[in-house]
Amino acid sequence: MSKLENPVLMGTIGAAQGLRGEVRVKAYTLDPTALGDYGNLHSGDGRVFEVLEVREAKNVVVVRFRGINDRNAAEALKGLELYIERDKLPDEELDDDEFFYADLEGMEAVDETGRSHGTVTGIFDFGAGDLLELKGPGKRPVLIPFSEAAVLEVDFENGKLLIDPVAAGLDEENEDRPGSRRRRPPREGE
């Protein structure tokens, strides 16, 4: 199997479930039971997995893959990330203001003055909301919130994100900078 050109992470395999080779999978799809609806899943090492059966469990889905027939084979898959090729995802089902996070990777983050703040190299969610990782040449990666205040516009046509560097935590407010917000002076007693 050749490596996927534009992989999209669909799920991560957890613990084995039972004795018949089933595994628990943390699915990253809107409908977790649709994990197998996009075709075969691929691992980073090139293996291909055909989903035979999916059923819901508490916070995961329980999946049976073709060729994984016992608990030992299922346990060997723990921690494996499963991907599909980006073009397998249906664009026509998206509203105008919806998109796949994978489509953000590689976009350049710029502010209103056109200054580049780096390129999106990852999207993370540690529980408090989505974060975009930006990496610029010669710079360490930084995380910014993926919120309406920090990311003002997503321009797929030009491959750019318009960001507010102050709301994103990249710049401090500065009265002298064009387009910056002015803070009102503190009132007496504040």
SEKE-774055 format. One record per atom (N, C-alpha, C, CB): chain; x, y, z. Coordinates in steps of 0.2 Angstrom, whole numbers. Glycine has a CB too. Example, Ala and Ser with C-alpha at 12.3 -4.5 7.8 and 13.67 -1.06 7.14 Angstrom:
% SEKE-774055
   chain       x       y       z
       A      66     -28      39
       A      62     -22      39
       A      66     -16      39
       A      57     -22      45
       A      64     -11      35
       A      68      -5      36
       A      64       0      39
       A      70      -3      29
***
This chain:
% SEKE-774055
   chain       x       y       z
       A       4      -6       0
       A       0       0       0
       A       4       6       0
       A      -5       0       6
       A       3      11      -4
       A       7      17      -5
       A       4      22       1
       A       6      20     -12
       A       8      26       3
       A       6      31       8
       A       1      36       5
       A      13      35      10
       A      -4      38       9
       A      -9      42       8
       A      -6      49       6
       A     -15      43      13
       A      -9      53       1
       A      -6      59      -1
       A      -9      65       4
       A      -8      61      -8
       A     -15      64       6
       A     -18      69      10
       A     -23      66      15
       A     -23      74       6
       A     -19      63      20
       A     -23      59      25
       A     -27      63      30
       A     -18      54      29
       A     -33      60      32
       A     -37      63      37
       A     -38      58      42
       A     -44      65      34
       A     -37      60      48
       A     -37      55      54
       A     -45      54      55
       A     -34      58      60
       A     -47      48      55
       A     -54      46      56
       A     -55      43      63
       A     -56      41      51
       A     -50      40      66
       A     -51      37      73
       A     -44      34      75
       A     -56      31      72
       A     -44      32      82
       A     -39      29      85
       A     -41      23      89
       A     -35      34      90
       A     -38      18      88
       A     -39      11      91
       A     -37      11      98
       A     -36       5      87
       A     -42       9     102
       A     -40       8     109
       A     -40       1     111
       A     -46      12     114
       A     -43      -1     117
       A     -42      -8     119
       A     -46     -13     115
       A     -44      -8     127
       A     -44     -19     116
       A     -48     -25     113
       A     -55     -25     117
       A     -44     -31     114
       A     -60     -28     113
       A     -66     -29     116
       A     -68     -36     115
       A     -72     -24     113
       A     -69     -40     120
       A     -71     -47     120
       A     -65     -51     117
       A     -77     -47     116
       A     -68     -57     115
       A     -63     -62     112
       A     -63     -63     105
       A     -65     -69     115
       A     -68     -60     101
       A     -68     -61      94
       A     -64     -56      89
       A     -75     -61      92
       A     -60     -52      92
       A     -56     -48      88
       A     -58     -41      88
       A     -55     -51      82
       A     -64     -39      91
       A     -66     -32      91
       A     -62     -28      95
       A     -74     -32      93
       A     -62     -21      93
       A     -58     -16      96
       A     -63     -10      97
       A     -52     -14      92
       A     -61      -6     103
       A     -64       0     104
       A     -60       5     100
       A     -64       2     112
       A     -64      10      97
       A     -61      15      92
       A     -64      22      94
       A     -62      14      85
       A     -60      27      96
       A     -62      33      97
       A     -63      36      90
       A     -57      38     101
       A     -69      37      87
       A     -70      40      81
       A     -70      47      81
       A     -77      37      78
       A     -68      50      75
       A     -68      58      75
       A     -73      60      70
       A     -61      60      73
       A     -77      56      68
       A     -83      58      63
       A     -89      60      67
       A     -85      51      59
       A     -93      64      64
       A     -99      67      67
       A    -103      62      69
       A    -102      72      62
       A    -104      57      65
       A    -108      51      67
       A    -103      45      68
       A    -113      49      62
       A    -101      43      74
       A     -96      38      75
       A     -97      32      72
       A     -95      37      83
       A    -104      30      71
       A    -105      23      68
       A    -104      24      60
       A    -112      21      69
       A    -103      30      58
       A    -101      30      50
       A     -94      29      49
       A    -103      37      48
       A     -90      27      54
       A     -83      26      53
       A     -81      22      46
       A     -80      22      59
       A     -85      17      45
       A     -83      13      39
       A     -87      15      33
       A     -85       6      40
       A     -91      21      33
       A     -94      23      27
       A     -90      26      22
       A     -99      28      29
       A     -84      28      23
       A     -79      31      18
       A     -74      27      15
       A     -75      37      22
       A     -75      20      16
       A     -71      15      13
       A     -66      13      18
       A     -67      19       7
       A     -61       9      15
       A     -56       6      19
       A     -52      11      23
       A     -51       2      15
       A     -50      10      29
       A     -46      14      33
       A     -39      12      33
       A     -48      14      41
       A     -34      16      33
       A     -27      15      32
       A     -23      17      39
       A     -24      19      26
       A     -18      13      40
       A     -14      15      46
       A      -8      19      43
       A     -12       9      50
       A      -4      22      47
       A       2      26      45
       A       7      21      42
       A       5      29      51
       A       7      15      44
       A      12      10      42
       A      10       6      36
       A      14       5      47
       A       5       9      33
       A       3       6      26
       A      -3       0      26
       A       8       4      23
       A      -4      -2      32
       A      -9      -7      32
       A     -16      -5      31
       A     -10     -11      39
       A     -21      -9      28
       A     -27      -7      26
       A     -32     -11      30
       A     -29      -8      18
       A     -37      -8      33
       A     -42     -11      37
       A     -49     -10      34
       A     -42      -8      44
       A     -53     -15      33
       A     -60     -15      31
       A     -64     -16      37
       A     -61     -21      25
       A     -69     -12      37
       A     -74     -12      43
       A     -79     -17      41
       A     -76      -5      45
       A     -80     -22      45
       A     -86     -26      44
       A     -92     -25      48
       A     -83     -33      46
       A     -91     -22      54
       A     -96     -21      59
       A     -94     -15      64
       A     -98     -27      63
       A     -99     -11      65
       A     -98      -5      70
       A    -104      -5      74
       A     -97       2      66
       A    -103      -4      81
       A    -109      -3      85
       A    -106       2      91
       A    -111     -10      89
       A    -111       6      93
       A    -110      11      98
       A    -108       8     105
       A    -115      16      99
       A    -104      11     109
       A    -103       9     116
       A    -103      16     119
       A     -96       6     117
       A    -101      17     125
       A    -101      23     129
       A     -98      29     126
       A     -98      22     136
       A     -92      30     125
       A     -89      35     122
       A     -85      33     116
       A     -84      38     127
       A     -86      27     114
       A     -82      25     108
       A     -87      21     104
       A     -76      21     110
       A     -84      18      98
       A     -88      13      94
       A     -84       6      95
       A     -89      15      87
       A     -87       1      94
       A     -84      -6      94
       A     -84      -8      87
       A     -87     -11      99
       A     -78     -10      85
       A     -77     -11      77
       A     -74     -18      77
       A     -73      -6      74
       A     -77     -21      71
       A     -74     -28      69
       A     -71     -27      62
       A     -79     -34      70
       A     -64     -28      62
       A     -61     -28      55
       A     -60     -34      52
       A     -54     -24      56
       A     -60     -35      45
       A     -58     -41      42
       A     -51     -43      44
       A     -59     -40      34
       A     -51     -49      45
       A     -44     -52      47
       A     -42     -52      54
       A     -39     -49      42
       A     -45     -48      58
       A     -44     -48      65
       A     -49     -52      69
       A     -44     -40      68
       A     -47     -58      70
       A     -52     -63      73
       A     -51     -65      80
       A     -51     -69      68
       A     -46     -63      83
       A     -45     -65      90
       A     -43     -59      95
       A     -41     -71      91
       A     -43     -60     101
       A     -41     -55     106
       A     -34     -53     105
       A     -42     -57     113
       A     -29     -58     104
       A     -22     -56     103
       A     -21     -51      97
       A     -18     -62     102
       A     -24     -53      91
       A     -23     -48      86
       A     -26     -41      87
       A     -27     -52      79
       A     -32     -41      91
       A     -35     -35      92
       A     -31     -31      97
       A     -42     -36      96
       A     -28     -34     102
       A     -23     -30     107
       A     -17     -27     103
       A     -21     -35     112
       A     -15     -31      98
       A      -9     -28      94
       A     -10     -22      91
       A      -6     -33      89
       A     -17     -20      90
       A     -18     -14      86
       A     -19      -8      91
       A     -25     -15      83
       A     -19      -9      97
       A     -20      -3     102
       A     -15       3     100
       A     -19      -5     109
       A     -18       9     100
       A     -15      15      99
       A     -14      17      91
       A      -8      15     102
       A     -16      12      87
       A     -15      13      80
       A     -20      19      77
       A     -16       7      76
       A     -18      24      74
       A     -22      29      71
       A     -24      27      64
       A     -18      36      71
       A     -31      28      62
       A     -34      26      56
       A     -35      32      52
       A     -40      22      57
       A     -34      32      45
       A     -34      37      41
       A     -38      35      34
       A     -28      40      39
       A     -41      40      31
       A     -43      40      24
       A     -40      45      20
       A     -51      40      24
       A     -41      44      14
       A     -38      50       9
       A     -44      55       9
       A     -37      47       2
       A     -41      62       9
       A     -46      67      10
       A     -51      67       4
       A     -42      74       9
       A     -50      65      -2
       A     -55      65      -7
       A     -61      60      -6
       A     -52      64     -14
       A     -60      56      -1
       A     -66      52       1
       A     -71      55       5
       A     -63      45       4
       A     -70      61       7
       A     -74      65      12
       A     -79      69       7
       A     -71      69      17
       A     -86      68       8
       A     -91      72       4
       A     -91      79       5
       A     -97      68       5
       A     -89      83       0
       A     -89      91       1
       A     -96      93       0
       A     -85      94      -4
       A    -100      90      -4
       A    -107      92      -5
       A    -111      92       1
       A    -110      88     -11
       A    -110      89       6
       A    -114      89      12
       A    -113      95      17
       A    -113      82      16
       A    -107      99      15
       A    -105     104      19
       A    -109     110      18
       A     -98     105      19
       A    -111     114      23
       A    -114     121      22
       A    -108     126      20
       A    -118     123      28
       A    -110     132      18
       A    -105     137      16
       A    -100     138      21
       A    -109     143      14
       A    -102     138      28
       A     -98     140      33
       A     -95     134      36
       A    -101     145      38
       A     -95     128      33
       A     -92     122      36
       A     -87     120      32
       A     -98     117      37
       A     -82     116      35
       A     -76     114      31
       A     -73     108      36
       A     -71     119      29
       A     -69     104      33
       A     -65      99      36
       A     -58     103      39
       A     -63      93      32
       A     -57     101      45
       A     -51     104      48
       A     -45     102      44
       A     -50     101      55
       A     -45      96      41
       A     -39      95      37
       A     -38     100      31
       A     -40      88      34
       A     -43     103      29
       A     -42     108      24
       A     -39     114      26
       A     -49     110      21
       A     -38     115      33
       A     -35     121      35
       A     -27     120      35
       A     -37     123      43
       A     -25     114      36
       A     -18     113      36
       A     -14     115      30
       A     -16     105      37
       A      -9     119      31
       A      -5     122      25
       A      -7     129      23
       A      -6     118      19
       A     -13     132      26
       A     -15     138      25
       A     -11     143      29
       A     -22     139      27
       A      -9     149      26
       A      -5     154      29
       A     -10     159      33
       A      -1     158      24
       A      -8     160      39
       A     -11     165      44
       A      -8     172      43
       A     -11     162      51
       A     -12     177      41
       A     -10     183      40
       A     -15     188      44
       A     -10     185      33
       A     -12     194      46
       A     -16     199      49
       A     -19     204      44
       A     -13     203      55
       A     -22     209      46
       A     -25     214      42
       A     -20     218      38
       A     -29     219      45
       A     -14     218      40
       A      -8     222      37
       A      -5     217      32
       A      -3     225      42
       A      -7     211      32
       A      -3     206      27
       A       3     203      30
       A      -1     210      21
       A       4     204      36
       A      10     201      40
       A       8     194      41
       A      12     205      46
       A      13     189      39
       A      12     182      40
       A      14     180      47
       A      16     178      35
       A      10     176      50
       A      11     174      57
       A      13     166      57
       A       5     175      61
       A      13     163      51
       A      15     156      50
       A      10     152      46
       A      16     153      57
       A      11     146      46
       A       7     142      42
       A       3     137      47
       A      10     138      36
       A      -3     135      46
       A      -6     130      50
       A      -3     123      49
       A     -14     130      48
       A       0     120      54
       A       3     114      54
       A      -1     108      58
       A      10     114      56
       A      -6     110      61
       A     -10     106      65
       A     -16     109      69
       A      -6     102      70
       A     -21     105      70
       A     -27     107      74
       A     -28     102      80
       A     -33     107      69
       A     -28     105      86
       A     -29     102      92
       A     -35     104      96
       A     -22     102      96
       A     -37      99     100
       A     -42     100     105
       A     -40      97     111
       A     -49      98     102
       A     -38     101     116
       A     -36      98     123
       A     -42      98     128
       A     -30     101     125
       A     -48     100     126
       A     -54     100     130
       A     -57     107     131
       A     -52      97     136
       A     -53     112     130
       A     -56     119     131
       A     -57     123     124
       A     -51     123     135
       A     -57     119     119
       A     -59     122     112
       A     -53     121     107
       A     -60     130     113
       A     -54     122     101
       A     -50     120      96
       A     -44     125      96
       A     -53     120      89
       A     -38     123      94
       A     -32     127      94
       A     -29     125      87
       A     -27     126      99
       A     -26     131      84
       A     -22     130      78
       A     -15     131      79
       A     -25     135      72
       A     -11     126      77
       A      -4     127      77
       A      -1     130      71
       A       0     120      78
       A       3     136      73
       A       6     140      67
       A      13     139      68
       A       4     147      68
       A      16     138      62
       A      24     137      62
       A      26     142      56
       A      26     130      61
       A      31     146      58
       A      34     151      53
       A      41     149      52
       A      33     158      55
       A      44     151      46
       A      51     149      45
       A      56     152      51
       A      54     152      39
       A      60     148      54
       A      64     150      59
       A      61     152      66
       A      68     156      57
       A      54     150      67
       A      50     152      73
       A      48     145      76
       A      44     156      71
       A      47     145      82
       A      44     140      86
       A      37     139      84
       A      46     140      93
       A      34     133      84
       A      27     133      84
       A      23     137      89
       A      24     126      83
       A      17     140      88
       A      13     143      93
       A       6     141      92
       A      13     151      92
       A       2     141      97
       A      -5     139      97
       A      -9     145      97
       A      -7     133     102
       A     -14     145      93
       A     -19     151      94
       A     -26     148      94
       A     -19     156      88
       A     -31     151      98
       A     -38     148      98
       A     -41     149      91
       A     -42     152     103
       A     -45     144      89
       A     -48     144      83
       A     -55     146      85
       A     -49     137      80
       A     -56     153      86
       A     -62     156      88
       A     -64     162      83
       A     -62     159      95
       A     -70     164      83
       A     -72     169      79
       A     -68     176      80
       A     -79     171      80
       A     -66     177      87
       A     -62     183      88
       A     -55     182      86
       A     -62     184      96
       A     -52     177      86
       A     -45     176      83
       A     -44     175      76
       A     -42     170      87
       A     -49     171      73
       A     -49     169      66
       A     -55     173      63
       A     -49     161      65
       A     -53     178      59
       A     -59     182      57
       A     -62     180      50
       A     -56     189      56
       A     -57     176      46
       A     -60     174      40
       A     -56     168      37
       A     -60     180      34
       A     -59     163      34
       A     -56     158      31
       A     -56     158      24
       A     -58     151      34
       A     -51     160      20
       A     -51     161      13
       A     -48     155       9
       A     -47     167      11
       A     -52     150       8
       A     -49     144       4
       A     -46     145      -3
       A     -55     139       4
       A     -50     150      -6
       A     -47     152     -13
       A     -40     154     -13
       A     -52     157     -16
       A     -38     158      -8
       A     -31     161      -8
       A     -27     157      -3
       A     -31     168      -6
       A     -30     152       0
       A     -26     148       5
       A     -23     152      11
       A     -20     145       2
       A     -28     157      14
       A     -26     161      19
       A     -31     161      25
       A     -24     168      17
       A     -29     162      31
       A     -33     164      36
       A     -32     171      38
       A     -32     159      43
       A     -37     175      39
       A     -36     182      42
       A     -37     181      49
       A     -41     187      38
       A     -32     183      53
       A     -32     183      60
       A     -31     189      63
       A     -27     178      63
       A     -34     190      70
       A     -32     196      74
       A     -27     194      79
       A     -39     198      78
       A     -21     196      78
       A     -15     194      82
       A     -16     195      89
       A      -9     197      79
       A     -20     201      91
       A     -21     202      98
       A     -25     197     101
       A     -24     209      99
       A     -31     196      98
       A     -36     191     100
       A     -33     184     100
       A     -42     191      96
       A     -28     183      96
       A     -25     176      95
       A     -19     175     100
       A     -22     175      88
       A     -17     181     104
       A     -12     180     109
       A      -5     181     106
       A     -13     174     112
       A      -5     183     100
       A       2     184      96
       A       5     190      97
       A       1     182      89
       A       1     196      98
       A       3     202      99
       A       0     205     105
       A       2     207      93
       A       3     210     108
       A      -1     214     113
       A      -4     220     110
       A       4     216     119
       A      -9     223     113
       A     -12     229     111
       A      -7     234     111
       A     -19     230     115
       A      -7     238     105
       A      -3     244     104
       A      -6     250     101
       A       4     242     100
       A      -7     255     104
       A     -11     261     101
       A      -8     263      95
       A     -11     266     106
       A      -1     263      94
       A       2     265      88
       A       1     261      82
       A       9     266      90
       A       0     255      83
       A      -1     250      77
       A      -7     251      73
       A       0     243      79
       A      -7     252      67
       A     -14     253      63
       A     -18     247      64
       A     -12     253      55
       A     -25     249      65
       A     -30     243      66
       A     -30     241      73
       A     -29     238      62
       A     -26     243      78
       A     -26     241      85
       A     -32     243      88
       A     -19     242      88
       A     -34     240      94
       A     -39     242      98
       A     -36     247     103
       A     -43     236     101
       A     -40     252     105
       A     -38     256     110
       A     -41     254     116
       A     -40     264     108
       A     -38     254     122
       A     -40     253     128
       A     -42     260     131
       A     -35     249     133
       A     -48     260     135
       A     -50     266     138
       A     -46     267     144
       A     -57     266     140
       A     -44     273     146
       A     -40     274     152
       A     -44     272     158
       A     -38     281     153
       A     -41     269     163
       A     -44     267     169
       A     -48     273     173
       A     -40     263     174
       A     -54     272     175
       A     -57     277     179
       A     -55     277     186
       A     -65     276     179
       A     -56     282     189
       A     -53     283     196
       A     -57     278     200
       A     -55     290     199
       A     -53     274     204
       A     -56     269     209
       A     -55     262     205
       A     -63     271     211
       A     -53     262     199
       A     -53     255     196
       A     -46     252     197
       A     -54     255     188
***
